[in-house]
Amino acid sequence: MSDISEKSIGFMIDELITTSMKCWHAQETLMNGGIDAEIVKAAKNAQILNARRNALIRAIDHRLGESNITLTGKTYG
C-alpha cells in the first residue's frame, strides 16, 4: 500500500468510505457463519480493513490539523 499521507484529502475520504464498506461486508460474512475457512478469511480481511480504516482516519486528522490525538486514542466521536 502506498503512503496515504501523501494523497489528497478527497482521495483519502473516498478510500475511507470504500474501506469502511468493505470492512462492513467482511464483518457481515463473519457474523453470518458458514464454512470455517470462509469465516477465518473474513475475520482476517475485516482486521486488515479496519487497520487501513484507522490509518486513513489518522491521516485525515493529521492533514486537517487534528494530529494531537494519540495512536491509542479514538480518532472519531
N, C-alpha and C positions, 0 to 999 in steps of 0.2 A: 504494500500500500504506500502511496505517496505521502509526503509530508503535508498534512491537511492545513497546517498553519499558514502555508503559502498560498492557499486557494482564496478566492473571493468570498465575501460574506454570503452572497447569493448561492454560490456553489455549495458552501458548507451547509446552508439551511436546506437546500434541495437534497443533499446527501443525508442530512439528519432525518428528514421526512421519510425518504426511501428506506433508510436503515431501520427506523422505528417500525415501519410497516412490515419489513422482512422479519424483524425480531418478534413482532406480534404474531405473525403467521407461524414462525418456528415454535413459539410457546403454545399456540393452539394445537399444533401437531403433537407436541409433547403431552399436553393435557388430555388429548383425545385417546391416548394409549395406542395399542396395536402391537406390532412385532417389535421385540426388544431392540433389534439393530436399528430400526427406524426411530425409536424413542431416544436411543443413545445419540444418534446422528442429529436429531432435532435439538437435544439438550446442548450438545457441543456447539451447534450452529447458533442457538439463542445466546450462549455465553459469549461467543466471538462477536456477534452483532451488538450485544449490549455493551461490550468493551469499546467497540467502534463508536457507538452512540454516545457514550460518556466522553470519549476523546473529542468528538465533534462538539459536544456541549461546552467542554473546557476551552477549545479553540475559539469558538464563537464568543464565549465570555471574555477571553483574553483580548480578542480583536475589538470588542466593544468597551474595553476598559474595566471589566469586572474581574480582573485576574487576582483579586485579593482573596479569592475563595481557595481553600486548601484542596489538595487532591483527595483527602479523605472526607471532605465535607460535601454536602449536596450542592449541586450547581443549578438547581431549579427550586421553585416553590417559594 
